[in-house]
Amino acid sequence: MYSLLSAWRVTRGIYRFDDTIYEALCKTPVTGQLPTELLKRLPEWTVYVGTPGKKLGSDDIHGMFAAISDAGRNGNEMRCC
């Protein structure tokens, strides 16, 4: 987690989607082979993505930090916190 926050601190990129696009993204099923090469082209090392209206149990989730890490067992992996 600290490595994500340290990397985010350099650029402090915050991403918010238009409400219509956000709703469509949330409804899109994540199945099959995903084009993971695109994730390696994120505009910054770590990004913060707002998640309005989302909950984890009874707690509101305001957003998440996400980054691609090469520390995975099988190569790259996406890490979120």
JOBEL-V423105 format. One record per pair of residues at least 4 apart in sequence whose C-alpha atoms are under 7 Angstrom apart, sorted by sequence separation. I is the first residue (numbers start at 1). GAP is how many residues later the second one is. D is the distance in Angstrom with one decimal. If there is no record, write none. Layout:
BEGIN
I;GAP;D + I;GAP;D
END
This chain:
BEGIN
1;4;6.5 + 2;4;6.0 + 3;4;6.1 + 4;4;6.1 + 5;4;6.1 + 8;4;5.2 + 17;4;6.3 + 18;4;6.0 + 19;4;6.1 + 20;4;6.3 + 21;4;6.1 + 22;4;6.2 + 23;4;6.3 + 24;4;6.3 + 55;4;5.4 + 56;4;6.4 + 71;4;6.8 + 72;4;5.4 + 17;5;5.4 + 55;5;4.4 + 56;5;6.5 + 70;5;5.6 + 71;5;6.5 + 72;5;5.5 + 54;6;6.0 + 55;6;5.2 + 70;6;4.2 + 54;7;5.4 + 69;7;5.4 + 70;7;6.4 + 68;8;6.5 + 69;8;5.3 + 68;9;5.7 + 69;9;6.1 + 51;10;6.4 + 52;10;5.7 + 68;10;4.5 + 69;10;6.7 + 51;11;5.3 + 67;11;5.7 + 68;11;6.2 + 50;12;5.9 + 51;12;4.6 + 66;12;6.9 + 67;12;5.4 + 50;13;4.0 + 66;13;5.6 + 67;13;6.7 + 49;14;5.4 + 50;14;6.6 + 66;14;4.4 + 48;15;6.8 + 49;15;5.4 + 65;15;5.4 + 66;15;6.8 + 48;16;5.5 + 49;16;6.4 + 64;16;6.4 + 65;16;5.4 + 48;17;4.4 + 64;17;5.6 + 47;18;5.6 + 48;18;6.4 + 46;19;6.7 + 47;19;5.4 + 46;20;5.6 + 47;20;6.6 + 46;21;4.6 + 45;22;6.1 + 40;28;6.8 + 11;33;7.0 + 14;33;6.2 + 15;33;6.1 + 16;33;6.2 + 13;34;5.4 + 14;34;4.8 + 15;34;4.9 + 16;34;5.5 + 13;35;6.2 + 14;35;6.0 + 15;35;6.3 + 8;37;6.8 + 7;38;6.1 + 8;38;4.8 + 7;39;5.8 + 8;39;6.3 + 4;42;6.2 + 4;63;6.7 + 1;80;6.5
END
